[in-house]
Amino acid sequence: MARKRAHVMVHGLVQGVGFRYSCHREAATNNVTGWVRNAWDGTVEAVFEGKEENVENMLAWCRRGPISADVRSVEVDWAEPTGEFDSFGIRMR
């Protein structure tokens, strides 16, 4: 199966609602590497790398987010996977 890399910006009420920690758990479930962080503009930014199906699962999850989030939109930029990540982490700004 093909590997994919997605750079994601999640807009809406997505900070202060456990989005990063929920995303971290979801990434582990989907065997995806990369990172997630809060951005200065109130969005959540993430990079997902893994099997195409698993990355698509993460994008579907981002469109919903955790129960207390109110996701308005998700921007996705596709790129070639780099293989630079060994795991999925939560980054500070």
N, C-alpha and C positions, 0 to 999 in steps of 0.2 A: 504494500500500500504506500502511496506517495506521502512524503512528509511536507508539511506546510508551516509557514510563519505568518502570523497576523499581528500587526500593531494596532491596538484598539484604544479609542477614546470614548468613554461612556459619559453621557450628559444626563442631567436631571438631579434629583435629590439622591446623591450617591456617596456623599461623604458624611461620616458620623452615624452610619447605619450598619456598620459591620461588613461593608462590601468587600474590602480587601481580605479580611479573614475568611469570609465565606468563599471568595474566589480561590484562596489558597487551598481550602479543603476540596473544592470542586476540581481544581487542577490535579490534585493528588488522585482523586477518583478517576480522572480521565487520562492519567499518565502523561501529562503535558508539562513541559519545562518552560522557563521564562521568569517573568516578574510582574508585579502589580504595585501601583503607588497612587497616592493622592496627588493631583496636580494643583498648582497655585490658583487656577481659575475655577476650582470647584468640581472639576471632572475627575474621573478615575482613569488612569492610563495603564495599559497592560501590554505585554508581549507574550504570545503563546507560540510554542513550537511543539510539533508532534505529528502523529499520523493525522491525515486529513480529516477523518471522521471525528477524532478526538478534539481537534481544533474547532471544527464546526460545532461540536457539543458545547465547547466553552463559549463560542459566540452566541449560541442559543441561550445559554445560561445568562450571559451578560445582558441580553435583551430583557430578561426578567429581573435578575439580581436577587438579593435576599429579600425576605418578606417585607422589611421596613423601607426598602428603597423604592423610589419612583423614577424609573428609567424613562427618559424622554427620547433619546436617540443613541445610536452606536455607530461610530465611524470606524471603518476597517480599511487598513492599508496592507495589501499583500506583498510579501517579499520572499526571496529564496531563503530557506532555513540555513542558519550558520552553524548549528550544532555547538554553539558557545556555552550553553547552559547544561549543568549536570542535574539541576533540580528546579523547583519553582519557589521563588522567594517574594517576600513583602519588602519593598524598598521604601525608604524615607524620601521625601521630596529631595 
